[in-house]
């Protein structure tokens, strides 16, 4: 069997869905080897097992990265790689082991708040400071091609801000009220 590639897009608010997707692939006999481009997951054939994948948005400094990875190794997690600020880990399911990388909801809440500050706010600022003014200018000044470009960009940003914003707010509420 050869490597399998799957193109699938997840946003910053879909990281729990991404973990489920990766677990399903491993259960079907394909383990994650790398992630390229914006949406391309690479898998190699393996023995089908129940393996949990977890993502952490760490932002660890270069000097602290080895300590960060070692902390996870000490708890039985295999570090895979980093992608777009997210660290990918996996661990085979065992009845007696904890399958979460966060011990409590306050840690999960801190993760969501870090994603909001470092990923969501820059997108919102870019939208408000660049996309909206350029769309306004294009409607008044530019030709049809640029009008369409800025209108499409406006719609894409609006969708992403709405989808990610609502998703992250739902997660924040869930972790504040004790859900997991």
Secondary structure as UniProt FT lines:
FT   STRAND          4..7
FT   TURN            12..13
FT   HELIX           15..27
FT   TURN            28..29
FT   STRAND          30..36
FT   TURN            37..39
FT   STRAND          40..45
FT   STRAND          51..57
FT   HELIX           62..64
FT   HELIX           65..74
FT   TURN            75..76
FT   STRAND          78..83
FT   TURN            84..85
FT   STRAND          86..92
FT   TURN            95..96
FT   HELIX           105..115
FT   HELIX           116..120
FT   HELIX           121..126
FT   HELIX           127..131
FT   HELIX           132..140
FT   HELIX           144..176
FT   TURN            177..178
//
